[in-house]
Amino acid sequence: MKHASIISVGVAVLISSAALAQQAHTGVITEINRLNNTMAIRPVQNGTVGANTGAASEAFKIQSGISLDSLHAGDRVSYSASGSDGAKTITKIQRQ
């Protein structure tokens, strides 16, 4: 019985960390490379505390099937990304 509870806790941790990776974020597109299907997004903090601090842009790959035609540098977007720190991939993006 002890093994079952340890396994169930481990599964719950994996599921919750995957859900956090798919959380929606808000940012401003700083660069789009349509040839390589990549883009850079500068995260924007919601709220007023620290909202004007300059954060560095993050580079992302774009998941196949996502169209970049309506997106341009300077657009504010909400997006979801998955992957590790080295290779993040945008799985959903929407212009605000």
N, C-alpha and C positions, 0 to 999 in steps of 0.2 A: 504494500500500500504506500510505503514511503517513496518508492521509486516512481509511482504514478503521479504523486503530488509534485515531485521535483520536475518531472517531464512536463506536466501541465503548466507549471510556473514558467519554465523555459519557453514553451510555446506562446504563452501570453506575452512574454517580454519581446519575442520576435515579432508578433503581430502588432504590438503597440509601437515598436520602433519603425516598422514598415508604414504604419499609419502616419507617424510624424514626418516621415520622408515625403509623403504625398500631400502634406499640408499646403494650402494655397498661400503664396507669397505675393507681395506687391513690389513693383520696381519700374524703372525707366530704362528703355532700350537705349544703349549707348552705341552699339555697333551690330550690323547684320551682314553676314557673309552668305549670300544665297548659293554661291558655288559650292561651298563646303558644308552647307546646312548647319551653320553655327551662329551664335549670337552672344553678345555681352549685355548683361543687365545689371544696373546699379540698384541694389535693394533700397526701398523707401520704407522708413519706419512709420507705422500708423500712430496717430496721437500727436501730442505736442512736446513731450519730453524727449529731447535729443533728435527731433525731427529734422533739424537743419544741419546735422553733422554730415560731413562728406564721407560716404562709404565707398570702398573700392568696387569696381564692376567685377562680376563673376562671369566666366565663360561657360557656355552650355552647348551641347549638341542638341539637335532638334530631332525628335522621334519621327520616323517615316510616317507619312500620312498627314502631317500638320503643314498647312499652307502658310507661307510667309508673305503672300502677295499683298495683304492688307496692312502689314506691319511696317513701320518705318522708325528710324532712329529718332528718339525724342518722345515716342509714344509711351504713355503710362499703361502698364499691363498687370494683370494678375496671372500667376502661373504656378504650376505644380511641377516639381522636378524629382527625379529619383537617381540613385547611384551614389557612389562614394565621392569623397572630396576631389579625387583626381579626375573622374570622368562623370560629370553630372549631365543628365539628359532631361530636357523639357518634355513632359508627357501631356501637358495641357497648357494652352496660353490663350488669353482673351484680352483684347484691347478695352480699356475703361473709358 
